[in-house]
Amino acid sequence: EITQPSVMLPPEADDAVAALAEALHLGDVGTPERRAALAAVARSWPSFVGGWAHLAAEARAQGQEVEAYAFARTGYHRALDRLRGNGWRGMGLVVWAHEPNRSALLAFHELLRAAESIGETSEVDRMRTLLLDSDPSDPLGIATPEDA
């Protein structure tokens, strides 16, 4: 059996991670303060994948499907840039157990969920495959019975 190499992303910038944590602690989902703080994270650190993933989740939770899709798409592309910049070539594990990998996996997951909300089934299938290929342990619980 051939073992796929794992990508182990380096940690994100401490100030971006701290700003995201602070934004996520600003009240409940859907509050204007939280949304503004998440937007500020994306604006201040546009290459920070986690900021886009959480901004997409926030928009989706507020019923803003198109905005969620746009934010998730941005996070997806930023995640691909980050992975490719660290040696990933479209194949290989990106495991959840390595904490810095989580923002990329969350971005893929948010794109799956946003695509579901707008009925983009081919994107849902593509993201499900990407997530399961990246971490077959399915830490985000996206496998379908056919995947098993």
Backbone torsions as a table, in degrees:
resi	resn	phi	psi	omega
1	GLU	NA	133.4	178.6
2	ILE	-88.4	128.9	178.9
3	THR	-93.6	129.8	178.1
4	GLN	-76.6	140.7	176.2
5	PRO	-69.9	150.2	177.0
6	SER	-99.7	140.8	172.5
7	VAL	-92.7	130.0	177.6
8	MET	-119.0	94.3	-178.1
9	LEU	-64.1	146.3	173.6
10	PRO	-72.0	159.9	178.7
11	PRO	-60.8	150.9	174.2
12	GLU	-73.6	167.9	178.9
13	ALA	-60.4	132.8	-177.5
14	ASP	-55.8	-41.0	-177.9
15	ASP	-67.3	-35.4	177.5
16	ALA	-67.8	-43.9	179.3
17	VAL	-62.6	-42.1	179.6
18	ALA	-65.5	-41.8	179.2
19	ALA	-65.1	-38.3	177.9
20	LEU	-65.6	-45.7	179.1
21	ALA	-59.2	-41.9	178.8
22	GLU	-63.6	-43.3	179.4
23	ALA	-62.5	-39.8	-177.9
24	LEU	-70.9	-16.7	178.2
25	HIS	-96.8	7.3	179.5
26	LEU	-90.0	81.9	174.5
27	GLY	71.0	-169.1	-177.3
28	ASP	-80.9	163.9	174.0
29	VAL	-56.7	136.4	176.3
30	GLY	97.3	-6.8	178.3
31	THR	-76.4	144.2	179.8
32	PRO	-58.8	-36.0	-179.2
33	GLU	-63.4	-44.1	-179.6
34	ARG	-65.5	-45.5	179.7
35	ARG	-60.4	-44.2	179.5
36	ALA	-63.6	-39.8	179.8
37	ALA	-66.9	-40.0	177.6
38	LEU	-66.6	-39.7	176.3
39	ALA	-63.1	-37.7	178.7
40	ALA	-64.9	-36.5	176.9
41	VAL	-62.6	-48.4	-179.8
42	ALA	-62.5	-38.9	179.7
43	ARG	-68.3	-41.7	-175.8
44	SER	-76.1	-32.5	-179.0
45	TRP	-131.4	72.9	-173.4
46	PRO	-63.3	-18.3	177.4
47	SER	-92.7	-0.7	-179.4
48	PHE	-78.9	106.6	-174.9
49	VAL	-60.3	-42.6	-178.1
50	GLY	-59.3	-36.0	178.4
51	GLY	-61.6	-44.5	179.5
52	TRP	-68.1	-40.5	-179.6
53	ALA	-62.2	-44.4	-179.4
54	HIS	-73.0	-32.7	175.2
55	LEU	-65.2	-38.8	175.9
56	ALA	-63.4	-44.4	179.5
57	ALA	-61.8	-39.9	179.1
58	GLU	-63.4	-47.3	179.5
59	ALA	-62.7	-41.6	179.9
60	ARG	-63.6	-41.6	179.0
61	ALA	-64.0	-26.1	178.6
62	GLN	-88.9	3.9	179.4
63	GLY	79.5	15.2	-179.7
64	GLN	-96.5	75.4	-171.6
65	GLU	-62.4	-41.3	-177.9
66	VAL	-68.1	-44.5	177.6
67	GLU	-62.9	-41.9	178.7
68	ALA	-59.5	-43.1	179.6
69	TYR	-62.9	-43.6	-179.8
70	ALA	-63.7	-44.8	178.5
71	PHE	-64.9	-41.6	-179.5
72	ALA	-65.8	-38.0	178.7
73	ARG	-64.0	-40.4	177.1
74	THR	-64.1	-45.4	177.8
75	GLY	-60.2	-40.7	178.2
76	TYR	-59.1	-48.7	-179.2
77	HIS	-66.9	-38.4	176.4
78	ARG	-64.4	-37.8	178.0
79	ALA	-64.7	-44.3	177.9
80	LEU	-60.7	-42.5	177.9
81	ASP	-58.7	-45.5	-178.1
82	ARG	-65.8	-44.4	178.9
83	LEU	-63.3	-47.7	-179.7
84	ARG	-63.5	-35.7	177.2
85	GLY	-67.9	-11.7	179.1
86	ASN	-118.2	27.5	169.7
87	GLY	96.3	-4.0	-179.7
88	TRP	-77.3	136.5	-179.2
89	ARG	-123.4	37.8	177.1
90	GLY	90.0	-7.3	177.3
91	MET	-139.5	154.9	-179.5
92	GLY	115.4	158.2	-176.0
93	LEU	-76.2	143.6	172.7
94	VAL	-130.9	83.5	-168.0
95	VAL	-81.2	141.8	177.9
96	TRP	-63.3	-32.9	-176.5
97	ALA	-58.8	-26.7	176.3
98	HIS	-88.9	103.6	-170.1
99	GLU	-49.2	-43.4	179.5
100	PRO	-63.0	-18.3	176.6
101	ASN	-75.3	-18.6	-170.6
102	ARG	-62.6	-35.0	-178.5
103	SER	-64.9	-37.5	177.3
104	ALA	-64.5	-45.7	179.8
105	LEU	-65.2	-38.3	176.5
106	LEU	-64.8	-38.2	177.8
107	ALA	-63.6	-42.9	177.2
108	PHE	-63.0	-40.8	-179.4
109	HIS	-65.7	-42.0	178.7
110	GLU	-65.5	-34.8	176.5
111	LEU	-67.3	-39.8	175.3
112	LEU	-57.8	-49.0	-176.7
113	ARG	-67.8	-40.2	178.5
114	ALA	-67.6	-39.6	177.2
115	ALA	-63.4	-38.7	175.5
116	GLU	-58.7	-42.9	-174.8
117	SER	-67.7	-22.8	178.2
118	ILE	-107.2	6.4	176.2
119	GLY	77.6	24.0	-179.4
120	GLU	-88.6	76.1	-169.8
121	THR	-65.0	-34.7	179.4
122	SER	-65.2	-36.5	177.1
123	GLU	-67.9	-39.8	177.3
124	VAL	-58.7	-48.2	-179.2
125	ASP	-63.2	-41.6	-179.9
126	ARG	-64.2	-42.9	-180.0
127	MET	-69.8	-37.8	177.4
128	ARG	-60.9	-45.5	178.8
129	THR	-62.7	-45.1	180.0
130	LEU	-60.8	-44.8	-179.9
131	LEU	-64.1	-43.3	-179.3
132	LEU	-71.6	-32.4	174.5
133	ASP	-70.3	-34.3	-178.8
134	SER	-71.0	-43.1	178.9
135	ASP	-145.3	93.3	-177.5
136	PRO	-60.9	-13.4	178.0
137	SER	-72.2	-8.7	175.7
138	ASP	55.2	57.4	-177.2
139	PRO	-65.1	-20.3	-179.0
140	LEU	-99.2	3.2	173.7
141	GLY	63.5	46.4	-176.4
142	ILE	-106.0	-3.0	-178.7
143	ALA	-64.7	144.4	174.2
144	THR	-103.3	164.7	179.0
145	PRO	-54.7	-32.0	178.1
146	GLU	-67.3	-25.6	-178.7
147	ASP	-73.2	-26.1	-173.2
148	ALA	-70.5	NA	NA
